[in-house]
Amino acid sequence: FRMLHLCRRSRVSILTTSVRAGWSLTLPYRPLHIPTKPSLHSPIAPSYDSAQVESYWYNWWESSGLFKPISDHDEKDSDPARETFSMVIPPPNVTGSLHIGHALTNSIQDSIVRWHRMLGHNTLWVPGTDHAGISTQVVVEKKVKHDTGMTRHDLGREKFLENVWAWSRTHAARINEQQKRTGASLDWSRAVFTLDPSLSDAVVAAFTKLYEDGLIYRGNRVVHFCPALQTVLSDLEVEMRPFEKPATVKLPNQNPNHKFEFGVIHDILYEIKFGTDHNTSSTASPASSSSSSSPPSPSPSSMISSSSYPHIIEKDGRYFVRVSTTRPETIFGDTALAIHPDDARYTFLHRPDCHAVHPFSGVLLPIVRDPILVDMTLGSGVVKVTPAHDFNDFECGMRNNLPIKIIMNKDGKLNHETGKDFQGIDRLVARRSVIDKLISLGLYET
């Protein structure tokens, strides 16, 4: 492909080249003004110096304007048959250097771009780099910490941004130089950065237009929020770590001498009550209720004791269900319990006037039937629903019209919704405090 760019016949608009298969390809070609190359009559080096030769040719291609579209050379070009081909490079992140994956995809793109130039199309391949958002922030924070021992908060916003811009300029230049070394035929006069004012304005304009046209909307969703970085992370920026069995793990930005438990199932007792009560957490009704009116409310004993429900726990004339969870500290955000509609163990909970009592607040929680959320084979088959702090629970809450109760601040500490005894405690430390409280109430089982 490169040879086709370097060969020309003065004042002739046809370029013919031989192909390995033995046939000839005739392509339209517009001669460009190419500066005279330096003399090549000096002695040939005893061995091939790739760095010297390749850098020379690339500089000559670029300075000759061979990577620019035809319209840049001839603004009056009015060939109605001439096609246009334009492509933007997937911008590499300025978090580091390019790797073999970039070399592979860039080579494929370069082949496509050069082919369109050979066809005589008005061809443009736009280079650029991506600021990478939180990824760049993380690496710059680490560098600042290593170099100065300071955090971004210690530096202040303006000073920290200066470090981010310095990092971006340095690594963008390195990335661009790497792409040139691979021979990528990019039009460097059009190189952009995703934080350039023109691109930022274009993003705002695009989202505004989409919103005004009713094609996008804003809504509440559960997100990955990092208390340390104080920002939302995308799914790609989060490393999911499954636990097949209980484990204790050290966590970043926490006491290095302390380990936190994960994958441990905790059993909590929720009292069951029948009948209406004004102190409910929601106007939601259990999913798929078959009756719009409730029969007279019987006593719990007539509903439960008269039937054989071995999964019900009786204490002093009160009746409880066992709820299994790995995150007892989110109990403050519970707005419902959920069971599987086909679970024969809990058919008596299908009544629309049946509620669970929140262990701490005493608020009556609806009991919804959700076959998507609940796996009958796990735990007790009864799960607590915390829509604000779990992705699956959020979807359950949307399906069953449950309220969303946020119980944490952006710093990861429990907020005012948890009460004065727990407010201000870090969510990782709160687990032990919640368990101790449940034990004191006789509502925790080991």
N, C-alpha and C positions, 0 to 999 in steps of 0.2 A: 504494500500500500504506500509506503513512504516514497518509493522510487517514482510512483505516479505523480507525486507532488513536486518532485525535483526536476522532472523532465518537461520540456516544452519546446514548441516549434514556433518561432517568432511570427506573429500576425496570422497564425492559423488557429482556428477554433475547434479543431478535431485532434484528439489524442488517441493513439492506438497502441495497445500493448499486447504482448503474448501472454497466454495463461498456460499453466502446466498441462492442461488437457489437450492443448494444441490448437484451440480455436482463438479467434481474435475478438476483442471487445472494443467497440468504437463508442467513445463517450464525448459528450459536449464539453468543451474546456475553454475557459476565458483566460487569456494570458495575463499574468500579474507582473508588476514591476518588481523584479528581484535584484537586489544589489549584487555587484560583482563579488565573488568569493575571493578571499586572500589567496595568494600564490601557494600552490601545492607542490612546488618544485624542490622543496627542501628534502634532504635525505630521509628515507623511510626509517622509522625506528626499528630496531632489531626484533622487538616483540610488540604485539598489539596492545595498545594502551586504551582500554575501553573508556575510562573516565575522560581522557582528553578528547577522543574522537566523538563520543556521544554528546558531551557537553558542547563541542563545537557545532555539530549538526543541529542540535536543538536550538542553540542561540541563533543560528542562521535561519532556521525555519521561523522562529518567533519574530525576529527582526524583519524578516521578509514579509510578514503579514499573512503567512500561509494558513494560519489558524483562524483568520477572520472571515466572516461571511462575504460573499461576492458584493453584497449591497454596500459594504464599507469601502470597497475599492471603486465602485461605480454606482453612485447614487442615482444615476439616470437609467440604470438597467431596467428595461421595461419589457423583458421577454415574458409574454403572458403564459408561456408553457413552462417556465421555470418553477419548480416546486421548492418549497421551503421546509427545511428540517431543523428543528431546534430541540435541544435537550439540556437539562440541568443536571449536573453531577449530584448524586446523593452526598450532601456535604459531610465530610468527616468531622468528628468531634475534636475540639482543640484540647482534649484531655491528655493527649500524648502524641505518639508517632503512628504512622501507617504500618499495617502488617500485611501478611501474604494475602489475606482476604480482600483487602483494598486493591492489591496488585491484580488479582484475578478479575474482579468485577470491572476495574478501570480498563483492563485490556479488552474485555468484551465490548464495553461502551466505545472505546477508542476505535475498534474495528468497525462498528456500526457507523460512527461519525465519519471516518475516512471513506467508507464505501459511498455514503451519500455525497461527499465532496467529489468523488470519482464520477458519480452520476451527473455532476454539474448542478446539483441542488444548491440553493442559498443556505448554507449549513452553519450552524452555531452550536458550540458546546460550552456551556457556562460553568466556570469553576466557582468554588466557594467553600466556606467552612462554617461549622455549626458551633454555637456557644455552649451547647450541651447542658445548659441549666445547672441543675443540682450536682451533676457529676463534676463539672468544673469547679463549682463552689467547694466540693469536698476535697479535691486534690489541692486547691489553693489554700484551703484552711490547714491541711496537713503540712504544706510547705511553710506557711507562716508560723505554725506552731513549732516546726523543726528549726527554722531560722531564728526566730525571736522569742519563742516560748510564750507567745501571746495568742489569744483567740480573736476571732473576728469582732467580738463584742468589745474586747480590749482596744482594738484598733479604731473602731468606729466605722460607720458605713462608708464615708468618703475614702478613707485610707484603704479600707478593704477592697473597694471597687477599683482603686488604682492598681492594687496587686492583681486583681482579676484581669484587668485590661492588659497589664504588662505580660501576664502569663499567656493570654489569648494571642497577643501580637507575636510573641516568641514562637509559640507552637504552630500558629497559622503559617508563619514564614517557613518553618521546618517542613510542614505538611506539603505546602506548595512546591518546595524544592524537591521533595521526594517524588511528587507527581511528575515534575519535569524530568527527573532522572529516568522515569519509566517511559518517557517519550509521549506522554498523553497530549494530544493535540487540542488543548483547551485555549480559548481566547482569553488570555490573562488581562486584557484591558477591561474586561467585564467582571473580574473577580469580586465577589461580595462576601459579606459576613452577616450572619443571621440577626445580629443586633444593629446593623446599619440603620440609620433613621428611616431611609426609604422603605426597607423591608419591614421594619416595625410598624410603619404607617400602613403598609399594605395589609398586614395581618389584622390590624384594628379595623380597617375598611372592610375586609372580607367578612370578619365575624359580625360586624354591624349590619352588613347587607344580608347575611344569612339569617340574622335575628329578625330584621325588619320584614323579611320575606316569609317568616314563620317556619323556617327550615331547621332551626336549632332553638333550644329553650333552656332555661336554667331550672334546676331542681335539686332537692336534697339527695345526696348520695353518700354512702360510706366510702371513705378514701383511706389511703395509707398516709397518715400524718406522722412526721418524725419530730418528737419533742426536742431532740438535740439540734436538728437543723432548722426547726421551726418552719417547715414547709411540707407541702404535699408531694408524695413520691408516686411515680407511675408504677404499674405492675412490673415493667422491665427493670426498674431500679430497685426492686425489692427481692431479696433472696429468701425464698420460702424453704423452711427447714422442717420437714415432717418428723414426728417422733413416734416410732413404733412401740416404744415402751417408755415408762417414766424415766426422766433424766434431770440432772441438775447442770446448769450452764452458767458460765460467767458472761456478762453482757457488757458491751462498750458503754462508756459514760456512766458506769455504775461502780460501786465499791469493788475494787479488784479482788478483795478477800472474801467476797460474798458470792454464792451461787444461787440461782433461782430455779425453782422446780418447774418442769413442763411435762405434760402428758399424764399428770396424776388426776384420777377421777375422784371428785368429792361428792358425797351424797348429802343433800339438804332436804329437810322435811317441810312441805307446804301444807297448811291446814286446808281442808275442803269444807265449803259451806254451801248450803242450798237456800234459795230464796233471793229476793231482790234486796238491794242495798244501795243507798245513794253514794257511798264512799267507794266507787269503782274507778279504775284507772282509765277506762275507755268506754266509748259507746259501741265498741265493736261487738258483734255477735259471733258465736262459734261458726266456723266455716261449714257450709252445706247443711244448715239447720233445716229440718224438715217441717217444723211447725212454727207458726208465727205467734202462737199464744202458748203460755206455759200452764200446765195443770197446777192445782194447789200445791204449795211447797211443803213437802213432807219433812220430817225431822231427819237428820243425818243417820240416826240409828235405824230407822225404818227403811231407808234407802240402801244402806250399806250392810248392816248386821244381818238383815234378813236374807241377804244373798251371799254366796260364797266368793269373796274377793280376797284371796290370800295376800295380794300385793298392797292392801290397805293396812295402815298402822294405826292402832287405837291407843290413845293415851288419855286417861282421866275423862272419858266420854267424848273426846275430840278425835277427829279422824284426819289422817295425813296421807299424802302420797310422797314417795321418795323421788327426788329429782337429781339426776347425775349431771355434773358439769366439771370442766377442767379449769374454769375461770370464775371462782366464787366471788371475786372482787367486783364483778360486773352486776352483782345482784341488785344494786341500787337502780339500775336501768331496766330492770325487768318490767314488761308491760303485759305479759301473758304467759301461760304455760301452753304446751302443745303436746298432743298425742296423735297417734296414727288412727285414722277412722276404722281400720280393720282390726285393731288390737282388742281382742275379746276381754282382756284383763280390765279394761277401763270403759266398758260400755255405759256404766252408770254415770260417767262424766259427760255424756253426750247431751244431757239436759241443758237447755239454754239458761236456766236459772242456777246452774252450778258454777261456782267460782273458787279460786284459790286465794288464800290470804297471804299477802306479802309478809315475810318473816319479820321485817324491821318496821315498816310503815303501817302495817295493818290494812292497807288498801286492798280491795277485792280485785283480783285479776281474772280476766276471761280465760277460759280453757278452749283453745281452738283445735280443730282437727285438720292436720296438715300432712298429707302423705309424702310431700316433697321434702320437708324438713326432717321429719322423724323417721328414724330407723328402729323398728321394733326390737331388733336383735341386740341393740347397744344399750348398755346400762339398764335402767329401770323401764325404758320406753316412754318416759315423761321428760321433756326438756323445757328449760326456761327460755323465754324469748326476749332478747335484748336488741331491739332493732337498731339502736344508734351505735352499737359497738361490735357488730359481727355481720359479715356480708350475707351469710345465709339467713340470719335472723332478720336482716333488713328486708330481704325479699319476702320472707314470711309475713312481716309486718305490712308490706304493701298488699299482699294477697288478702290479708284479713283485716285491713283497715285499723291497724294498731297505732297508737301514738308513739312518737320517737322522743326518748328522754336522754339527753346528753348529760353524762355524769363526770366528765373529765375536762380540765382546762387544757390549753395548748401546751403547757409544760409537762403534761402527763400526770398531774396531780388531781385528786378527786375534788369536785367543786361543791357548791352550796347545796346541790340536790341530794348529797349524801348525808347531810346532817352535821352538827357541830363536832360529833365524836370522830368523824372521819375526814372532814373537809381539810384539804391541804396535805394529805398523805399521798405519797407517790403511789401510782397504781401497782407497781411491782412489790412494794412493801405492804400495801393494804390487804393483800390476801391473808396474811397471818392474823391481822386485826379482825377481819371479817369472820374468819373461822373461829377465833376466840369468842367473838360475840355470839355466834350461832351455838357454840358449845354451852355458853352460859344460859341460853334460852332453851336448851334441850332440843335443838333443831338440827344438830349435826350428827351424822353417823359415820363411824369409821369401819 
